[in-house]
Amino acid sequence: MILVLVEHDAGSIDELSLQALALARALGEPVEAMLVGSAEAAGALGAHGVGTVHVAEDERLAAYAPAAWARCVTDLLERLEPSAVVAAGTNRGNEVLAHVAARLDLPFAANCTQVVAGSPMRLTRVRWGGSLLEEAALHGSPALLSVAPHTVAAATVDGADAPAIESFAPALDDADLLVQVAEHAETVTSGISLAEAKVIVSGGRGVGSAEGFGILEELAELLDAAVGCSRVVTSAGWRPHTDQVGQTGTKVSPDLYIACGISGATQHIAGCKGAKKILAINSDAEAPILASADYAVIGDLTEIVPAITAELRKARES
Ligand SMILES: Cc1cc2nc3c(=O)[nH]c(=O)nc-3n(C[C@H](O)[C@H](O)[C@H](O)COP(=O)(O)OP(=O)(O)OC[C@H]3O[C@@H](n4cnc5c(N)ncnc54)[C@H](O)[C@@H]3O)c2cc1C
């Protein structure tokens, strides 16, 4: 049996967990799921091939606490003895399985794209912000692995029965709750989220200042686009971290990604290589971003971006 750690947001199952379930099913064993605190969410998992959903219930689990979630998993492992535990390669999925691995002194393979059952399990996983695919053998029982986001398609199973739902009370102790989410801060956004935007106008160090983003915002507004940025920009405090694209920011997949004054470091490309087309605006004809770009304009962005905006306005007015 394979046990999958499923995440949900107020009862709505996370898409990346559905992708993890699809990879788990491909291992050819019955699939059971564990989720924390929402029996309503559990019912939807039958359609994704889950036979039994184990719902961890304890009021102390109301706020996310990584060690407490890991305790829920290890409690189940003792009882159910699955051959593998699979999670989505999200911040939480990777963090919880890292705790589980440390407690059980087992190896953990994060961000897998393909897995072949066996002993050891053979797998391919994403390393170095997406610039390397590693072939590896995963020893240890149970096998602990997470699934790289958007590398496996979620899929439903025809004629699946509703899953059995079994609640359990994990044996939490105070140490499991030392680290937990204390507060959710609302972020102010322009209304279009980076993750969902069809067009993104993104700026790097070449934009020069927080005020310099004004011309990018103007263009973004015309294109119904979101504004993104590089890490240099967030480190300088010109834009919030929520706008950062890259390995340690958001991974985006718009139809068009307009990179203004961004050099194209691998850690940035890791976040925008899912774009269908990349337009680079850069004063340096040798900038590395040109290797990833479909189109490029070589020149000063403070002239080029307003010129594009003006042309778009003209075209719309005529
Ligand atoms: C572990 C780790 C994780 C990281 N994660 C991320 C991440 O998630 N996202 C990220 O972006 N980076 C990340 N980085 C940082 C990354 O390595 C680069 O330092 C960063 O992406 C560079 O940002 P930039 O392109 O804005 O700046 P620079 O590399 O300084 O490039 C500025 C570009 O602007 C151009 N330019 C300058 N003036 C103009 C002008 N007037 N008009 C047009 N072009 C102009 C220059 O030619 C240059 O190409 C990470 C680094 C590490 C080590």
The ligand as an SDF file (V2000), in Angstrom:
LIG
                    3D

 53 58  0  0  0  0  0  0  0  0999 V2000
   20.0650   29.8700   -3.8280 C   0  0  0  0  0  0  0  0  0  0  0  0
   19.7200   31.0150   -4.7340 C   0  0  0  0  0  0  0  0  0  0  0  0
   18.4020   31.1990   -5.0870 C   0  0  0  0  0  0  0  0  0  0  0  0
   18.0520   32.2550   -5.9410 C   0  0  0  0  0  0  0  0  0  0  0  0
   16.7340   32.4160   -6.2760 N   0  0  0  0  0  0  0  0  0  0  0  0
   16.4170   33.3750   -7.1620 C   0  0  0  0  0  0  0  0  0  0  0  0
   15.0660   33.5450   -7.5970 C   0  0  0  0  0  0  0  0  0  0  0  0
   14.1390   32.8510   -7.1620 O   0  0  0  0  0  0  0  0  0  0  0  0
   14.8030   34.4990   -8.5080 N   0  0  0  0  0  0  0  0  0  0  0  0
   15.7750   35.3310   -9.0210 C   0  0  0  0  0  0  0  0  0  0  0  0
   15.4640   36.1740   -9.8520 O   0  0  0  0  0  0  0  0  0  0  0  0
   17.0440   35.1870   -8.6130 N   0  0  0  0  0  0  0  0  0  0  0  0
   17.3830   34.2610   -7.6930 C   0  0  0  0  0  0  0  0  0  0  0  0
   18.6720   34.1770   -7.2690 N   0  0  0  0  0  0  0  0  0  0  0  0
   19.6090   35.2540   -7.6570 C   0  0  0  0  0  0  0  0  0  0  0  0
   20.1950   35.0590   -9.0380 C   0  0  0  0  0  0  0  0  0  0  0  0
   21.3530   34.2600   -8.9530 O   0  0  0  0  0  0  0  0  0  0  0  0
   20.5960   36.4200   -9.6380 C   0  0  0  0  0  0  0  0  0  0  0  0
   21.4750   37.0970   -8.7590 O   0  0  0  0  0  0  0  0  0  0  0  0
   19.4130   37.3510   -9.9270 C   0  0  0  0  0  0  0  0  0  0  0  0
   18.3980   36.6620  -10.6250 O   0  0  0  0  0  0  0  0  0  0  0  0
   19.8900   38.5200  -10.7620 C   0  0  0  0  0  0  0  0  0  0  0  0
   18.8680   39.4620  -10.8500 O   0  0  0  0  0  0  0  0  0  0  0  0
   18.7880   40.4810  -12.0490 P   0  0  0  0  0  0  0  0  0  0  0  0
   18.7630   39.7310  -13.3280 O   0  0  0  0  0  0  0  0  0  0  0  0
   17.6790   41.4250  -11.7480 O   0  0  0  0  0  0  0  0  0  0  0  0
   20.1440   41.3340  -11.8700 O   0  0  0  0  0  0  0  0  0  0  0  0
   21.4930   41.3140  -12.7000 P   0  0  0  0  0  0  0  0  0  0  0  0
   22.0360   39.9520  -12.8130 O   0  0  0  0  0  0  0  0  0  0  0  0
   22.3560   42.3660  -12.0870 O   0  0  0  0  0  0  0  0  0  0  0  0
   21.0470   41.7640  -14.1650 O   0  0  0  0  0  0  0  0  0  0  0  0
   20.6160   43.0570  -14.4970 C   0  0  0  0  0  0  0  0  0  0  0  0
   20.3740   43.0770  -15.9850 C   0  0  0  0  0  0  0  0  0  0  0  0
   19.7960   44.3220  -16.3250 O   0  0  0  0  0  0  0  0  0  0  0  0
   20.3740   44.7580  -17.5560 C   0  0  0  0  0  0  0  0  0  0  0  0
   20.2160   46.2240  -17.5820 N   0  0  0  0  0  0  0  0  0  0  0  0
   20.8140   47.1530  -16.7760 C   0  0  0  0  0  0  0  0  0  0  0  0
   20.3370   48.3810  -17.0610 N   0  0  0  0  0  0  0  0  0  0  0  0
   19.4350   48.2420  -18.0770 C   0  0  0  0  0  0  0  0  0  0  0  0
   18.6130   49.1250  -18.7930 C   0  0  0  0  0  0  0  0  0  0  0  0
   18.5780   50.4500  -18.5250 N   0  0  0  0  0  0  0  0  0  0  0  0
   17.8180   48.6380  -19.7800 N   0  0  0  0  0  0  0  0  0  0  0  0
   17.8110   47.3150  -20.0820 C   0  0  0  0  0  0  0  0  0  0  0  0
   18.5670   46.4130  -19.4140 N   0  0  0  0  0  0  0  0  0  0  0  0
   19.3690   46.8760  -18.4160 C   0  0  0  0  0  0  0  0  0  0  0  0
   21.8160   44.3070  -17.4960 C   0  0  0  0  0  0  0  0  0  0  0  0
   22.3740   44.2100  -18.7970 O   0  0  0  0  0  0  0  0  0  0  0  0
   21.6560   42.9360  -16.8130 C   0  0  0  0  0  0  0  0  0  0  0  0
   21.4920   41.9100  -17.7880 O   0  0  0  0  0  0  0  0  0  0  0  0
   19.0460   33.1330   -6.4280 C   0  0  0  0  0  0  0  0  0  0  0  0
   20.3790   32.9210   -6.0730 C   0  0  0  0  0  0  0  0  0  0  0  0
   20.7100   31.8770   -5.2370 C   0  0  0  0  0  0  0  0  0  0  0  0
   22.1570   31.6770   -4.8840 C   0  0  0  0  0  0  0  0  0  0  0  0
  1  2  1  0
  2  3  1  0
  2 52  2  0
  3  4  2  0
  4  5  1  0
  4 50  1  0
  5  6  2  0
  6  7  1  0
  6 13  1  0
  7  8  2  0
  7  9  1  0
  9 10  1  0
 10 11  2  0
 10 12  1  0
 12 13  2  0
 13 14  1  0
 14 15  1  0
 14 50  1  0
 15 16  1  0
 16 17  1  0
 16 18  1  0
 18 19  1  0
 18 20  1  0
 20 21  1  0
 20 22  1  0
 22 23  1  0
 23 24  1  0
 24 25  2  0
 24 26  1  0
 24 27  1  0
 27 28  1  0
 28 29  2  0
 28 30  1  0
 28 31  1  0
 31 32  1  0
 32 33  1  0
 33 34  1  0
 33 48  1  0
 34 35  1  0
 35 36  1  0
 35 46  1  0
 36 37  1  0
 36 45  1  0
 37 38  2  0
 38 39  1  0
 39 40  1  0
 39 45  2  0
 40 41  1  0
 40 42  2  0
 42 43  1  0
 43 44  2  0
 44 45  1  0
 46 47  1  0
 46 48  1  0
 48 49  1  0
 50 51  2  0
 51 52  1  0
 52 53  1  0
M  END
$$$$
